[in-house]
């Protein structure tokens, strides 16, 4: 197993508070929309999908930050939060994500990078990305969870607010956090691009991970501080 050397700073206690806040907001929002009376003429019906998508992305970003040790200075709590967030995001497993993500940092944009696709084309790259992070076991667990949840909540709501946002979130994570930063040639040590400074858009698109060169340059900086590193 390979690891990238981090540029650590003291872990801010706010990391744990922010992580737990994302989990709580995701859960309460999901609970609200699972009980939502579907009305296709109401804009909130569709805004709810986008909100859940963004919160799903937040779960994955939190698991990602745990892989860099920036959620909590308590190693057990840091790992527990990362593990829990990974499970909530379509039954991903933290112990499998961890080495792959560190290989991404160590071998960025090369044959050893599990997130990279040499074609540079969106759809082949996305398909490779999905195959890397989706397993048969996950599909089985999602199927079982769906069958249990449909005993309590309407199928329509489950599809709209539990399944669809998770799928859309993979596009959000891939496009803004992998494809745009790493496509093409980059004349820097991290082989990574970075979006122009626009903190609102950077947060909205992928929790500041459009500032991707900055993340690779300081992987010990949590997502909620990346805008400062960019500045």
NORZI-V826464 format. One record per helix or strand of 2 or more residues. SS is the DSSP state (H for helix, E for strand). FROM is the first residue (numbers start at 1). TO is the last residue. If there is no record, write none. Layout:
SS	FROM	TO
SS	FROM	TO
This chain:
H	14	34
H	43	67
H	75	88
H	94	106
H	122	133
H	136	149
H	155	182
H	199	206
H	212	217
H	223	230
